[in-house]
Amino acid sequence: MRKLQLIPLILMVLALPALMAAQELTIYETSLYSISYPSAWDDTANVADTGDFFSLTNPSLGIIPLSVMVGIDDLNEDDQKLSLKAFAERATDANNAEFVNAGMSDMIEVVASSSVSINGLDAYRIKISVDAGDLVMSMDNYYIRHQDQMFTIAFMGDDLSLEENKEVLTAIKDSFRFK
């Protein structure tokens, strides 16, 4: 019986390259990294004083669009001493403080956190739920340190959209490469 339960999982893993191959892919590249995504998604790249920011949105989804963001933060000496976990927790606390300062109640709940690997790179994952009254969205954040910078890959949307697009989002995350 256990073997029968593993068959669908194995088939999904084997089908992942075919799913991504069936979609036309676009590669976004900077001097620091590259990432691939379905060509039908809308992209925006902005370079601000604080570093690089890149975002993708699946245009076919509704009120809470399914989005992928890559952000880069320069690390000062104190930041460089922090573990990935400590940096991720501090970033989550800072985001929550913005909601509280705006007069909203404590809106962010951490629903999962763990050390993970992305293409052999150490990363830390924090998945949070943001409850804004009638709208509840989730953000699945991955923090990766590279030299003196922290890269954040964030997936944002409602839980159903994140689950329904899990294979595509995993392929996007797994396409992330440093140059």
C-alpha positions, 0 to 999 in steps of 0.5 A: 500500500505504501508503494502506491502512495509514493507513485503519485509523488514520483510522477509529480516529480518526474512531470515537473520538468515537462510542466516547465518545458510546456510553458515558454520561459523567460530568464531574468538576469542581473550581474549577480543572479538569474531566475526563470519564470513563465513568459506569460507572467508580468515582470517588473525590474527596479533598481533602487538605492537600496539594491535590486528588486525584481517582481513577477505577477501571474496576470490570470489570478484575481484579488490577491495576485500570485507574485514572486519577488527577489530583493537584495539587501546590503549587509552591514557588519552587524548584519553579517554576523547574524545567522540566516534564521536571525536575519529572517526573524528580524525581517519578519518582525520589522514587517510586522512593526510596519503594520502595528505602526500603521494602527493595525493589530498584529497581523503577521503569523509565522506558520512555518520556518526551517533551514533549507537548501536551494541549489546547494545554497544554505537558505532559511525559509519563513512562511507567514500569513498576513490577515488583513480582515477580509483578505488573508495572504501568505508569503513564503520567504527564502533568505540566502546570504551571498557575500555581503548581501542578503537575497530574499525570494518571496512568493505571495498570494492566497494559500489556494493559489500558492498550493495550486501553483506549487510546481511552477513556484518550485521550478522558479525557486529552483531556477535561481542561480548566482553568477 
